[in-house]
Amino acid sequence: MKTKNTTLLFALFSVLFALMMSLPFLVPHLGFLALAGLIPLLMMDRIATLTGARHFWMWHYISFVLWNAVTTFWVCNATVGGGLFAVFANALQMSVIFGIFRFSKRYFSGVLPYIFLMVMWIAWERAYFDAEISWPWLVLGNAFAGSIKSVQWYEYTGSLGGSLWIWLSNLSVFGILVALSNGRWSGSFNWKAKTASLAGCLAVIVLPFLISHAIYGKYEETENPLEVVILQPNIDPYNKFQAMTQQQQDAVLVAQARAALQARRPDTASVKPLLVLAPETFTNDVVTNDLYMSRTLGRLDNFLKDYPGVNILFGASSRTYIDSQERPSHTARKVRDGRWVESHNSALMTDGTSPAGIFHKNKLVVAVEKTPYPAFFCRIDDMLGGVMGRCIGQDSISVLHCRSVDGSSVPVGCAICYESVYGEYCTGYVRKGAEVIAVITNDAWWGDTPGYRQHLRYASLRAIETRRSIARCANTGISAIIDQRGEILKSTHWWKRETLCGEINRNTEMTFFVRNGDITGRTCTFVFWLLLAALAVRVIISGKRISG
């Protein structure tokens, strides 16, 4: 094949790959495209192998850059440098994985290199969830976030089960295409082999759909409702304190809550609690050493005196002051001699009578909220004048309690913004007793782009994995009520001040995924290490033969 024709094919396949893998993340109900979306990439690799194309690594890197750029370009709206880094660095990791796969083909034969590629990719996705610099937005299983009727079995496997499904489907179809192209299908495949190949491929693709729709049709929520009021104040985060003081923002929120609760009088208050949600980082006046220094918390508590059984959960940029002559941690910033401050992204729950509960976000956005590898990068950040975020989270997950007038309470797991992307992490709320999940976020940093819509849909996957209803509060949209099947029952509009009222059903049952964690990811990681060890052995043996 001529070089010019090969280049044209590579360009066409690269664009086709980017489109087929991006559309499931951008358009609802197109998750099925990912079941064949990797085939253009695999075909490029086969052509490169057959033609001996040089510098093929550039083409698979370009392909991954295109996919990342088309799907997550909106990050640049919040930070251009961070967005470019997310696109090119994430694509580089994907390209390295594909490069290792191509290297393994020198020592593995048959289907083994492709199995190695599949488990290596999923092992990387699993490791990415816990990495110091973590950006698992494009985990393959997330492609079905807008196609929730297709993946109800995530309650057993989590989102990495979807990644496995995508790889198995692509490799099954690719295997048949290779057999057709090299003549093996007509030459060495008898009718039994052909039937088995087609039936196996069809089963891999279709059976998960059938199983999911069966689970979806049979799943019934227990009627045990918690009343919720979701406040979307619609405050521009880029002009938050220039346009409005915190007192004015508090007034907006209280007015919204009062309007929503006007029919709830003290003499008619139910023994059942009511949960009011306000968005992430709503206030910045919370000091954890003395919560009631916060004027926002004080104003909300004063408001709640007229509404027994009503609880307000709100987000705060909080601070902890530490008196120490020595720096207490790498992330602490100096206030003055002998005093330091640590920052948090927090959620607080108050009913106006009991001490407020507080939870600090653990899964933090790199650079914006978190300085990775703080022992090294905090020193550099100090030299640059402290431009990076240095929030610290809790050591372990805890839940907040929505209290009723009779003293009972509903345990609520509160995922703060980015945390709702992490499936196995969110199961920790349920293991701690959460009967419902709240998501508080501020997605306006990205502007009116696919970013906030993707983020909303990821909450549906968390609902399926944990079978917990979700109340989602976003500062500027989209706020929503999501049932235990991942269906969005009610939602608000983008960039509009709205109040959403409804009910979410409580649940105390634990799914297989909650009880056992990410078995898919652990199994693929184990197989990957075995195959990597086998590859290393073969490389060593081959080297000895050459040197001998």
N, C-alpha and C positions, 0 to 999 in steps of 0.2 A: 504494500500500500504506500502510495506516495506521501511524502511528508506534508504537503499542502492539504491533502484529503484527510490525513490523520489529525492535523491541527483543527480543521473544520469540524470533524466529528467530536473531538475533545471539547471544543467550544460549545457545540450543540448539547452534548450530554451534560456538560457542566451547568448550563442554564436550566436544562430540564430537571436535573437533580435539585437545584436550588428552588425551583418553582414547586415541584412535587413535595418537597420537605417543608417548605414555608407555608403553603396554603392551609394545611391542617392547623397551624398555629394562628393563622390570621382570619380564617373564615369558619364559622361553626358548621358542624356536620360533614366536614371533609377529612376527618381522621383517617378514613379508609385509604386515602392517597398515599399515606406513609407506608402502607403494606406493600407498595411497589416503588416507593420513592428512592430506595437505595440502589435499585437496579441500574440506573444510568451510571452511577459511580462504579459499580462492579463491572459493567460493560467497558467502561473506560480502562479499568485495570486490565481486563482481558485483552483488549486491543493493544495496550502498551506492551503486554507480555509477548503477544504474537508478533508484533512489528519491531520489538526491541527499541521502542521510543525512548529517547534520552530526556533527562530532566522532567520525568513525569510527575515528580513530587510537586512541581509548580502547579500542575493542573488540579491535583486533588486538594492542594491548599487553596487555590482560587475558588474551587467548588465550595469548600467549607466557609470561606470568607463570604461568598455570595449568600449562602444560606443564613449565616449569622447576621449579615447586614440587612437582608430583606426582612428578617423576623424581629430583630431587636435594635433596629436603627434608632428607635425612639429614646434609647438611653442617652443619646447625644443631646436631647432637649434639656436634660438635667445637668449633664456635665459632658462636654465634647471630648475631653481627654479620657474620661472614664468610659464613655461609649465606644470610642475607637479602640481602647485597650480591651474592652470586653469582646468586641468583634474579632480583632486580630489575634489576641491571646487565646481565646476559646477555640478559634479555628485552628490555631497552631497545635493545640493539644489533640484535637481530632485528627489533624494531618499526621502527627507523630504516631498515633495509634495505627493509622492506615499504612504508614511507612514501615512500622514493625511487622504488620501483616505481610506486606510485600517481601520483606526480608525473610520471613519465616517460610515462604514458598520455595526458597532454595534448599530447605532441609525437611520440610513436611510435604507430603504429596496427597493427592485425592481431595477429600473434603476437609481434611484436618486443618489446613490453613484457615478455612472459612469458619470452622468451629472456634479456632483460636481467636479470630477477629471478633466473633460474636461475644464470647465470654470476656475478652479483653475490654471491649467497649462497655459492657454492662458493669464490669469490675471498676472501670474508670468512673462511670456515672455514680456508683455507690460510694467510691472514695471521695468524689467531688462534694457530696453532701456534708462531709466532715472536714474538708480541707480548710486551711487557714485562709486561703483566697478561694472563695466558693461562689460559683455562678452556674447553678444547675437548671437554669431556665429552660434550656433546650434538651433536657432529658427526653429521650424518644417517646417514652410512655405519656408525656404531657401532650403529645399530638392529639390525644383523644379527649382533652379537656372540654372541647366543644361538641363531643359526640358521646355523652355519658351513657346513653342506652347501649352502647357497644362494649362498655368496660365495667359492668356491675360486679364482675369477678375481681376487681381491684380490692374488694374487702378480704380477699385471700392472699393476693400477691403484691398489692401496692403498685405504684406506677412503673416499677422496673419489670413487673410482669408484662406490661404493655411494651416495654423496650424489647423483651425477649420475643414477644409475638411478632413485632415488626421485623426483627432479624430473621426469625424462622420463616416468615412469609416471603420475604425478599429472597432469601437463600433458596427456598423451595422453587420459586418461579425461575430464578436465575439458573439453577441446576438443570431444569428442563430446557431452557433456552440454549444453554451450552451444549446439551446433548443433541439438540436439533441442528445447531450450527456446525458441529464437528462430525456429523454423520453417525454418531453412536445410536441415536434414536431409531433410525431406520436400519442400521447395520447390525448392532449387537443387542438391541432391546427386543425381546419377544413380546407377545401380546400381554403376558402376565406382568412383565416388568413395566411395560407402558401403563397398564391399568393401575398397578401399584403406585407408580410415580404420580400419575394424575390424581388418584384417589387420596394419596398422602398429602399432596399439595393443596387439594381442595379442602381436606379436613383441617389442615393447619390454618387456612384462611377463614373458613366458614364456621367451624365449630365454636370458636370463641364468641362469634356474633350470636349464635343460637343459644348458647349457655347464658350469655348476658341478658338477652331478651327474656329468657325464662325466669331468671332471677328478678329482673325488673318487674315482670308481671305479677310475681308471687309475693314480692316484698310488701309488708304492711307495717306501718308505724303504729306503735302503741299510743293511744290517745292519752297523753299526759303533758298538757301544754304549759309552757311558760310564756306569759305575755311580754312582748317586747315593743319598745318604741325606739326607733333609730333616727338620730338627729344628724342631718347633713347641713352644716352651717354655710358651706360654700364660701370659704375665706381663701383668698389668693395667697398661697404660701410664700410667693416671692415678694409680696408686699404686705406681709402679715402685720407687722408692728408699725410700718410707716403709715398705713391707711387707718388702722384701728389700734387702740390701746387694748391691753388684756382685759381691762374692766368692760370695755365696749363689746369685746368678743364674748365675755361671760354673759353680758346682758342679752346678746343675740341667742345664745344657747338656752338660757333660762326662759326667755320668751317662747322659744320653740317648745320646750318641755312643758311649760305652763299651758300653752294652747292644746297640746296633745293630751294633757292630763286633766283638763277642765271638768270632765264629768266624774272624776274620781275624787269624791269628798271624803274627809276623815271618817265620817259616820257610816259610810258605805264601803270602806276599804275592805277588800277581801283578805283572808288569811294567806292567800297565795301571793307570792312576791311578783313584782313587775320589774323588768330590767330595761333601763334606759341606756342607750349607747351614744357616746360622743367620740369623735375621731382621734386618731393617733396625734401625739404632740400638740394637743389642743392648747395647753398652757406651758409656760416655762418657769413658773414660780414655785415649784415643789422642791423642798429640801428634805431629804430622807431623814436627816438627824432630828427634824422637828416638822412633821407633816403639816401641822396646823399653823405654821407660819404662812402657808399658802392662802392667799386671799381667794383664789378660785375655789379651793376645797372648802373654805369657810363659807363662801357664798352659796355653794351647792348644798352644803349641810343645812344652812339656814332655810333654803328653799324647800328641802325635803321634810322639814318639820310639819308642813301642812299636808304631806302625802305619806302616811305610814305604809310600810311595805314596798315602797318604791326605792330602787337602788339605781345609782348612776355609775357607769363604768366609763372612764375617760382616759385619754392619753396625755402624757406629760413628758417634757424634756426636764428630767430631774437631776439633782446634784447631791453628792454626799461630801461633807467637809471632814477633813482628817487633820488632827493636830499632831504633828511629828516634826522633829528636827531634821530627820532623814527622809528622803523621798520614799513614800510607802509602796509605790509600785511604778512600773515603767510608764503606765498610762496616766498617772496623776499629773495635774498641772499645778504649778506654784501660784498661790494667791498672794502670800507674803511670807516673810521668814517664819517658819514654824507652822505654817498652815497650807494645806493642799486641798484640791478638789477633784473628785471623780465624777464623771458624767454617765447618765443612763437614759435610755429610751424606755419609759415605764407606762404601765397601766395601773390605774387606781380604781377601787370599788368602794363606794360609800353608800350607807342608807340613812345617814344623818344622826344615827344614835350610837352605833358601834364604832370602834376604831377602824379607820379605813384600811383595806387590804391593798398591797402593792406587789407588782410583778415587774421584773426588769427583762426587757427583750434580750434574748440570747443569740439568735441568728441575725447578725448585724451586717449592714451593707459595707463592703470594703471601701476604705478611703473616706466615704461620706460620713459613716458612723464609727468605723473601726480602723485602727491601724494594725495591719497584719505583722506578725513577728515583732511584737513591740520592743523587745530587747534591742533590736537593731534599728527598726524604722522610726521609733519614737525619738531617738537621738538625732536622726536626720531631720525629722519634723521640727524638732526644737531649733535646729540651725536655720530652718526655713521660716521660722516665726510661728509655728503651730497652725498649719493650714489643713491638716487632716483631722477627721473625727476620732475621738478616743473613748467612745462609750464602752462600758463593760456590762456584761449581762450576769444573770444568776448562774451559780454553779449547777443548779438542778431546776427542773420544772416544778412549778407549784400552781395551784388553782386559786381562783377568787371565789367568794361566796356571796350569792344573791339571797339576802335574808328576808324572811316574812315576819309579820307582826307577832306570830306565835313562837318565834325563836328558831324555827326550822330554816333550812337554807338549801339552795340549789348550787352544787359545785359547777363553776363555769371555767372552762379553759379559754384563755385569751391569747390568740396568736396575733402578734403585733406586726402588721405589714408583711415584710419579707419572710417571716417565719411560716406563713401559710403556703410557701412553695415547698417546704420540707415535709414529705409524707411521714416518714418513720419518726421524725422529731415530734410531729403533732400527735402521734399515738401516745406520747408521754402524758399529755393532758388527760387522756381517757384512763390510762393506768393509774393516774393520781385521783381518779374519781369523777372527772368531768362528765356531766350528763348532757351538756350542750357546749357548743364552741362559739365564741365570739371572735370576729376578726375586725380589728380597728386599723385603719390605714389612711394614708394621704398620698393619693396617686396623681395629684395635680402637677407634680414636678415634671412629668413627661409630656404635658400638653394633651391635646385631643388627638391621640395616636392609638395604635393597637395595644400599647402597653397596659393601660388600665383595664382593657377588656380581657386581655390574656390573664392578668392577675385575678380578676373576678372569676374566670372560668376555672382557675386552679383550685379555688375554694371548693368547687363542686367535686373535684377528685378527693379532697380531704373528707368531705361528707360521706362519700362512698366508702373510702378506706376505713373510716371509724364508725360509720353509721350514726353519726351525730348531726343533728340539725345545726345550721350555722346562721347566725345573725351577723351581717357584715356592714360595718359603718365606715364610709369613706367621706373625707372632708368635702370633696367636690364631685363625688360620684365615681363609680356606681355603688350605692348601698343596696343591700339585697337581703332577702330571706330565702334560705336554701334548705330544702328538706333532706331527709336521710338517703334518698336516692340520687342526690346531686342536682335535682331540678330547682331552677330558680323560680320561686313562686311569686315573688314581688320584687320590684327593683325601682330605683330612682333614675333620673336623667343626669346626664353629664352637665356640670357647671350650672347647677340650679339649686337654690336653697329649698330643701324639701324635708318632710317628716314622714317616716314610714312606720306604720303601726300594724301589728299582727301577732301571731303566735308561732312558737317553735316547739316541737314535741321533744320531751326529755327521753333519754334512753340509758339504761344501766348495763345492757348486754355488751360484751366485748367481741369484736370480730376476730377471725383467725389471724388477720394481719396485726391487730393490736396485741393479741396474746403472744404471737410468735415472732413478730418483727419481719424484716425483709429477708425471707428465706431465699427468694430468687436471687437477690444481689449477693448474699453470702455464698450460695452454691456456685454461681458463676465466678465469683472471686476465687473460690477454692480450686475450681477446674482451671482457671487461668494460671494460677501459680504452678499447678502440676504441669501444664503444657509449656509454661515458660521454662521450668526446670528441664523438661525433656528437650526443648529447643537449645538450651545452653549446653546440655550434654552432647547433642549432635554437632553443635558448632565446635566444641572442644575436640571431639573425635575427628571431625573433618580437618581441623587445623593440624592435628598430630599426623594424619595421613599425608597431608601436603608437605609438612616439614620432614617427614620420614622418607 
